């Protein structure tokens, strides 16, 4: 019998190998002071909720001093907290409480670029061409008779040229917004600075880092043209990367950086770790970021991008597990994050999207390795598609019309009126508006409701922590015979075994032969002797 209360495991320096990590988009999680913006004290107040949910660690999006042009991914001071989120004392109090509750803290590190408000960049602009201050960034002379054209044809992920010209005629590189100038990672001062930043936060007790744009810090020598024939942004650049065509991503020299970081992480007790947000040409190249001398994990975004079919999911799972076995590291699984449309909506939205999202969550949580949850997915939140244009703040929207704001709407906690307990009692402010339909999706509305998405996550996470077959991060999976359109696999640990079955076919399928149900994403039908798993549903079963 599975226990009903299991604290997260915190006594293992390999905790990250099978952890469930909850991503907190700080601005939209919980507001402690009623100004409409989430903050560190808000997180601190909600830590018991996260402990009771059953996660092992929190990944916090950037809370550093920032002009907030790109939601904090434009950092002006890597060693301080922006006043909109609180103070360093607030951070220290928050991480102390988290550790006391058995929760670890992973912070976002943004090393590819700084904010244009960073003291290094303001000094570079003031110092002029050829200066030591300017050498920390990627400045270059323009093309054309008078240098009036960009140095090459590189384009920003957010749309438009990746170069901006300054008053003295030189251009600086920004793979994202002009307010995010790219650093020159061949400069020794840049490397030394970030090694010191790592130590600063490790000394404050952080348990790990999520490395933003981990594949982008090194650019090809000579800054060669790519040869774009049309404007390309976002996902299109990822597609081109798959063809090995981008000289500013996944350069071999980037691995030198991580080989210098790993001894720093290893010098601290308690299993300090780092996970790469990296895009690479092949799964084999992505696996190069992982290993005993580099980073501990790299996000596997192929799982997030899988289509709703048994063949697509099985191919992604097999590929990811095979690559993980080569490097001796766990696979990471993720369905949603702050940059992607929420998977309820990606899978069809409405009733169908939620049904599929619940099934995909059980599939993900049954797989070996580390799972990353995005805040609000445990509530079944959909993407907000109808935000007024004037309220959107994503810089990509201003340049391309594409916006990530819809997955960043503050999550609902309680109450009958928006913003549903996001702030203190009586507060009506939230930096993005919350839909009226979210009243029924709040934490309070779902707590204790047996078939709610929140209770499904709580049950699944409790079983994941308790069941020996799911707790063994070294164990792989065994695919079982199943009907077309159905995924069925077993996880084994000695005498204990668990089977996960996911029905992606067009009709209910019998499951009685797989064992006794422990948790299901949808109500099973049929008599006890012939239980059926509905369409777009998943179930975990105890093997007989």
PyMOL commands that set and color helices and strands:
alter all, ss='L'
color gray80, all
select helices_A, chain A and resi 15-17+26-28+40-53+88-100+119-127+134-136+188-203+235-241+254-266+283-287+301-305+310-327+343-346+350-366+377-379+389-391+395-400+405-407+436-441+443-446+453-466+468-471+512-514+528-530
alter helices_A, ss='H'
color red, helices_A
select strands_A, chain A and resi 20-24+57-60+64-66+75-81+104-109+139-140+163-165+171-173+208-211+273-276+297-298+332-334+370-374+478-479+486-493+496-503+509-510+516-520+532-533+537-542
alter strands_A, ss='S'
color yellow, strands_A
deselect
rebuild
show_as cartoon
